[in-house]
Amino acid sequence: MGMESILPFMGMVIVQLAMVGQMVTGKEAMLDGMTNFTFVFYFNALSFLILIVSSIFFRNSNSLPPLTYALIWRCILFGILGFATQITGYTGIQYASPTLASSMLNLIPGFTFILAVIFRLEKADFRSSSGQAKLIGTVVSILGAFIVTLYEGPQILKKTSSLNSIQNLTQSQDWILGGLLLAMTSVFASLFIIAQALILEKHTSKLVVSLFYSSTIAILSALLSLIAEKDLSSWSLQSNVRIMAVIYAGLFGASFQVTVSSWCMQRTGPLFVVMFHPLGIIISSIIGVTFLGDAFYLGSLVGSIVIIVGVYTVIWGIAKGAKVIEANSITSPLLQDNPNVEDTTLLAP
């Protein structure tokens, strides 16, 4: 195996480590008293500053498209969807855990398929094996999400706990609420991916989109934090935990993960990238049990396995459909002009 084969593999492992690390550090910052609004504001503001500095050193003005009102509104809408994704995601993590978040984010390919069909961006041919696989995989993934959220079961890996029955009931209710919020996160992320596909289809600069994305989220989270939060101590960065979480998310957050994923995708294809998403469940489970003292339940194990089976069924359906399209494009060159949304559905955040 040459270096060309090893580097994309290492890149996707790093992406999953970065994603889980961002969720874990974010959870710790919120446990330290930081709110989800202030955390999202700080790391998106930092990402915006990093992008500005990067644009100064790597600017290519000839490749930048003209800023029209239509483009600006599309980018702002893109940022609003990103804001909804991040806020519901970190609120869900606050109520539940990074392990549950890693499991629920694997619903994104299935939800993206459903939304692409609803918005008529993809034809739903359920008579074909690829269409049936995507439908069955989506249903199985959603079933797994219900299991991991609603069924706890016995502890497989136990933690030392002196909680009474009332505290256990509260934790169970928080877990279910967190699961519902993370399911909403997957829906918003799917809408986000479809919006990303439609915006970049206009040959818009990724730098411009990223700048609007980070700035819109930072502005919205700051405004809502000032309205909803009465305690200004949540804005404090005196704690080392908060500072490290913000720096980590700013450096290794969504922008870093998308950049590395895109690099890997250019060399291997979208299916290679999405195949690594279930790895996040394993990484977050190990970190949660080993370093955070989280318990691991049978329901989490069974639900995660069901979700992974559903995800890989969707992947198989997408791969099968891509082969059919490729075969048809050989006999009918007109098919090559049709947009294919499936590649974009694999870019789960």
C-alpha positions as CSV (number, residue, x, y, z in Angstrom):
1,M,0.0,0.0,0.0
2,G,1.6,3.3,-1.1
3,M,1.5,6.6,0.5
4,E,-1.2,7.8,-1.9
5,S,-3.5,5.2,-0.4
6,I,-2.5,5.7,3.2
7,L,-2.9,9.5,3.3
8,P,-6.7,9.6,2.6
9,F,-7.2,6.9,5.2
10,M,-5.2,8.8,7.8
11,G,-7.0,12.0,6.8
12,M,-10.5,10.6,7.4
13,V,-9.4,9.1,10.7
14,I,-8.2,12.6,11.7
15,V,-11.5,14.1,10.6
16,Q,-13.4,11.7,12.9
17,L,-11.1,12.4,15.8
18,A,-11.4,16.1,15.2
19,M,-15.2,15.9,15.1
20,V,-15.5,13.8,18.3
21,G,-12.9,16.0,20.0
22,Q,-15.0,19.1,19.1
23,M,-18.1,17.6,20.6
24,V,-16.3,16.4,23.8
25,T,-14.5,19.8,24.4
26,G,-17.8,21.6,23.7
27,K,-19.6,19.4,26.3
28,E,-16.9,20.1,28.8
29,A,-17.1,23.9,28.2
30,M,-20.8,23.9,28.7
31,L,-20.5,21.8,31.9
32,D,-18.0,24.6,33.0
33,G,-20.8,27.2,32.7
34,M,-20.6,28.3,29.1
35,T,-23.9,28.3,27.2
36,N,-24.3,26.7,23.8
37,F,-24.9,30.2,22.3
38,T,-21.7,31.7,23.6
39,F,-19.6,28.6,22.7
40,V,-21.0,28.7,19.1
41,F,-20.3,32.4,18.9
42,Y,-16.7,32.2,20.0
43,F,-15.5,29.4,17.8
44,N,-17.3,30.7,14.7
45,A,-15.9,34.2,15.3
46,L,-12.4,32.5,15.6
47,S,-13.1,30.5,12.4
48,F,-14.1,33.8,10.6
49,L,-10.8,35.5,11.7
50,I,-8.8,32.5,10.5
51,L,-10.5,32.6,7.2
52,I,-9.9,36.3,6.8
53,V,-6.2,35.8,7.5
54,S,-6.1,32.9,5.1
55,S,-7.8,34.9,2.4
56,I,-5.1,37.6,2.7
57,F,-2.2,35.1,2.1
58,F,-4.0,32.9,-0.4
59,R,-6.2,35.4,-2.2
60,N,-6.9,34.9,-5.8
61,S,-9.3,37.8,-6.7
62,N,-9.7,36.5,-10.3
63,S,-11.5,33.4,-9.1
64,L,-13.9,35.3,-6.8
65,P,-17.5,35.7,-8.3
66,P,-19.2,39.0,-8.1
67,L,-21.3,39.6,-5.0
68,T,-24.9,39.9,-6.0
69,Y,-27.9,40.3,-3.8
70,A,-29.1,36.9,-4.7
71,L,-25.7,35.4,-3.8
72,I,-25.6,37.2,-0.5
73,W,-29.1,36.1,0.5
74,R,-28.3,32.5,-0.4
75,C,-25.2,32.6,1.7
76,I,-27.1,34.1,4.6
77,L,-29.7,31.4,4.4
78,F,-26.9,28.9,4.3
79,G,-25.5,30.4,7.5
80,I,-28.9,30.3,9.2
81,L,-29.2,26.5,8.4
82,G,-25.7,26.1,9.8
83,F,-26.7,28.1,12.9
84,A,-29.8,25.8,13.5
85,T,-27.6,22.7,13.0
86,Q,-24.9,23.9,15.5
87,I,-27.3,25.2,18.2
88,T,-29.6,22.1,18.2
89,G,-26.5,19.9,18.0
90,Y,-24.7,21.4,21.0
91,T,-27.9,21.6,23.0
92,G,-28.5,17.9,22.3
93,I,-24.9,17.1,23.4
94,Q,-25.5,19.2,26.6
95,Y,-28.5,17.0,27.5
96,A,-27.1,13.7,26.3
97,S,-23.5,12.8,25.3
98,P,-21.0,13.0,22.4
99,T,-21.5,9.2,21.9
100,L,-25.3,9.7,21.2
101,A,-24.4,12.6,18.9
102,S,-22.0,10.5,16.9
103,S,-24.7,7.9,16.5
104,M,-27.5,10.3,15.5
105,L,-25.3,12.1,13.0
106,N,-25.2,8.9,10.9
107,L,-28.9,9.6,10.1
108,I,-27.8,12.4,7.8
109,P,-27.3,10.4,4.5
110,G,-30.8,8.9,4.9
111,F,-32.5,12.2,5.8
112,T,-30.7,13.9,2.9
113,F,-32.0,11.2,0.5
114,I,-35.6,11.8,1.8
115,L,-35.3,15.6,1.5
116,A,-33.7,15.3,-2.0
117,V,-36.8,13.3,-3.1
118,I,-39.2,15.7,-1.4
119,F,-37.6,18.7,-3.2
120,R,-37.4,16.7,-6.4
121,L,-33.6,16.9,-6.6
122,E,-33.5,13.1,-6.9
123,K,-35.9,10.7,-8.6
124,A,-37.3,8.0,-6.2
125,D,-37.2,4.8,-8.3
126,F,-38.2,2.3,-5.6
127,R,-38.5,-0.5,-8.3
128,S,-34.7,-0.5,-8.7
129,S,-32.4,-2.2,-6.2
130,S,-30.5,1.0,-5.5
131,G,-33.8,2.9,-4.7
132,Q,-35.0,0.0,-2.5
133,A,-31.6,-0.1,-0.7
134,K,-31.6,3.7,0.1
135,L,-35.2,3.5,1.3
136,I,-34.6,0.4,3.5
137,G,-31.3,1.8,4.8
138,T,-33.0,5.1,5.8
139,V,-35.8,3.3,7.6
140,V,-33.3,1.0,9.4
141,S,-31.2,4.0,10.4
142,I,-34.3,5.8,11.9
143,L,-35.2,2.6,13.7
144,G,-31.7,2.5,15.2
145,A,-32.1,6.1,16.3
146,F,-35.3,5.2,18.2
147,I,-33.5,2.3,19.9
148,V,-30.5,4.3,21.0
149,T,-32.7,7.1,22.2
150,L,-35.6,5.3,23.9
151,Y,-34.2,2.0,25.0
152,E,-31.5,2.1,27.7
153,G,-31.1,-1.5,28.8
154,P,-28.5,-2.8,31.2
155,Q,-25.1,-1.2,31.6
156,I,-22.4,-2.9,29.7
157,L,-19.6,-0.7,31.0
158,K,-20.5,0.7,34.4
159,K,-19.4,3.9,36.1
160,T,-19.3,4.6,39.8
161,S,-22.5,6.4,40.6
162,S,-24.6,7.2,43.7
163,L,-27.6,8.7,41.9
164,N,-31.0,8.1,43.4
165,S,-34.1,7.1,41.4
166,I,-35.3,10.7,40.9
167,Q,-31.9,11.7,39.4
168,N,-31.9,8.6,37.2
169,L,-35.4,9.6,35.9
170,T,-34.1,13.1,35.2
171,Q,-31.1,11.7,33.3
172,S,-33.3,9.4,31.3
173,Q,-35.6,12.4,30.4
174,D,-32.6,14.5,29.4
175,W,-31.2,11.6,27.3
176,I,-34.5,11.4,25.3
177,L,-34.7,15.2,24.9
178,G,-31.1,15.2,23.7
179,G,-31.8,12.4,21.3
180,L,-34.8,14.4,19.8
181,L,-32.6,17.5,19.5
182,L,-29.9,15.5,17.8
183,A,-32.4,14.0,15.4
184,M,-33.4,17.6,14.5
185,T,-29.7,18.4,14.0
186,S,-29.5,15.6,11.4
187,V,-32.5,17.1,9.6
188,F,-31.0,20.6,9.6
189,A,-27.7,19.2,8.5
190,S,-29.4,17.5,5.6
191,L,-31.1,20.7,4.6
192,F,-27.7,22.4,5.0
193,I,-26.0,19.9,2.6
194,I,-28.7,20.4,0.0
195,A,-28.4,24.2,0.3
196,Q,-24.6,23.8,0.0
197,A,-25.0,21.8,-3.2
198,L,-27.4,24.4,-4.7
199,I,-25.1,27.3,-3.8
200,L,-21.9,25.8,-5.0
201,E,-23.6,24.7,-8.2
202,K,-23.5,28.4,-9.1
203,H,-19.7,28.2,-9.1
204,T,-19.5,30.3,-5.9
205,S,-16.2,30.6,-4.2
206,K,-15.9,28.3,-1.2
207,L,-14.1,31.0,0.7
208,V,-16.9,33.5,0.2
209,V,-19.5,30.9,1.3
210,S,-17.4,30.0,4.4
211,L,-17.0,33.6,5.4
212,F,-20.7,34.3,5.2
213,Y,-21.3,31.0,7.0
214,S,-19.1,31.7,10.0
215,S,-20.1,35.4,10.3
216,T,-23.8,34.7,10.1
217,I,-23.6,32.0,12.8
218,A,-21.5,34.3,15.0
219,I,-23.9,37.2,14.7
220,L,-27.0,35.1,15.3
221,S,-25.6,33.3,18.3
222,A,-24.3,36.6,19.8
223,L,-27.7,38.3,19.4
224,L,-29.7,35.3,20.8
225,S,-27.3,34.9,23.7
226,L,-27.7,38.6,24.7
227,I,-31.5,38.2,24.5
228,A,-31.8,34.8,26.2
229,E,-28.9,34.8,28.7
230,K,-29.2,37.1,31.7
231,D,-25.9,35.9,33.3
232,L,-23.0,37.6,31.6
233,S,-20.6,35.2,33.3
234,S,-21.3,32.7,30.4
235,W,-19.3,35.0,28.2
236,S,-16.2,34.8,30.4
237,L,-13.1,33.1,29.0
238,Q,-11.1,33.0,32.2
239,S,-11.5,29.3,32.5
240,N,-8.8,27.2,30.7
241,V,-11.5,24.6,29.8
242,R,-13.5,27.3,27.9
243,I,-10.4,28.7,26.2
244,M,-9.2,25.3,25.0
245,A,-12.6,24.3,23.8
246,V,-13.0,27.5,21.7
247,I,-9.5,27.3,20.3
248,Y,-10.0,23.6,19.4
249,A,-13.3,24.2,17.8
250,G,-12.0,27.2,15.9
251,L,-8.9,25.3,14.6
252,F,-10.3,21.8,14.1
253,G,-14.0,22.5,13.7
254,A,-16.2,22.3,10.6
255,S,-13.9,24.3,8.3
256,F,-11.0,22.0,9.0
257,Q,-13.1,18.9,8.8
258,V,-14.7,19.9,5.5
259,T,-11.3,20.9,4.0
260,V,-9.7,17.6,4.9
261,S,-12.7,15.6,3.8
262,S,-12.8,17.4,0.5
263,W,-9.1,16.7,-0.1
264,C,-9.7,13.0,0.6
265,M,-12.8,13.0,-1.6
266,Q,-10.9,14.4,-4.6
267,R,-8.4,11.5,-4.3
268,T,-10.8,8.6,-3.4
269,G,-14.4,9.6,-4.1
270,P,-17.4,10.4,-1.9
271,L,-18.2,6.8,-0.9
272,F,-14.7,6.4,0.7
273,V,-15.4,9.6,2.8
274,V,-18.8,8.6,4.1
275,M,-17.7,5.1,5.0
276,F,-15.7,6.5,7.9
277,H,-18.6,8.3,9.6
278,P,-19.6,5.3,11.8
279,L,-16.0,5.4,13.2
280,G,-17.0,8.4,15.2
281,I,-19.4,6.2,17.3
282,I,-16.4,4.0,18.3
283,I,-14.1,6.9,19.1
284,S,-16.7,8.8,21.1
285,S,-17.6,5.6,23.1
286,I,-14.0,5.0,24.0
287,I,-13.4,8.6,25.0
288,G,-16.7,8.8,26.9
289,V,-16.1,5.6,28.9
290,T,-12.3,6.0,29.4
291,F,-11.9,9.7,30.1
292,L,-15.4,11.2,30.9
293,G,-16.7,8.4,33.1
294,D,-19.8,7.8,31.0
295,A,-21.7,4.5,31.3
296,F,-22.3,2.5,28.1
297,Y,-25.7,0.8,27.8
298,L,-26.9,-2.2,25.8
299,G,-29.4,0.1,24.1
300,S,-26.6,2.4,22.8
301,L,-24.7,-0.7,21.5
302,V,-27.7,-2.2,19.7
303,G,-29.0,1.1,18.4
304,S,-25.6,2.1,17.0
305,I,-25.2,-1.3,15.3
306,V,-28.6,-0.9,13.7
307,I,-27.8,2.7,12.6
308,I,-24.4,1.5,11.1
309,V,-26.2,-1.3,9.1
310,G,-28.7,1.3,7.8
311,V,-26.0,3.7,6.8
312,Y,-24.0,1.1,4.9
313,T,-27.2,0.0,3.2
314,V,-27.8,3.6,2.0
315,I,-24.1,3.7,0.9
316,W,-24.6,0.5,-1.1
317,G,-27.7,2.0,-2.7
318,I,-25.9,5.2,-3.7
319,A,-23.0,3.2,-5.1
320,K,-25.3,1.0,-7.1
321,G,-27.3,4.0,-8.4
322,A,-24.0,5.7,-9.4
323,K,-22.9,2.7,-11.4
324,V,-26.3,2.6,-13.2
325,I,-26.0,6.3,-14.1
326,E,-22.5,5.8,-15.3
327,A,-23.5,2.9,-17.5
328,N,-26.5,4.8,-18.9
329,S,-24.3,7.9,-19.6
330,I,-22.1,5.8,-21.9
331,T,-25.1,5.0,-24.1
332,S,-26.9,8.3,-23.7
333,P,-24.5,11.3,-23.4
334,L,-27.4,13.6,-22.5
335,L,-27.5,12.0,-19.1
336,Q,-24.2,13.5,-18.3
337,D,-25.7,17.0,-18.0
338,N,-28.2,15.9,-15.3
339,P,-27.2,17.1,-11.8
340,N,-26.5,14.3,-9.3
341,V,-27.2,15.3,-5.7
342,E,-26.0,12.0,-4.3
343,D,-22.3,12.9,-4.2
344,T,-23.2,15.9,-2.0
345,T,-25.4,13.9,0.4
346,L,-22.2,12.1,1.5
347,L,-20.7,15.3,2.9
348,A,-22.1,14.9,6.4
349,P,-20.7,17.4,8.8
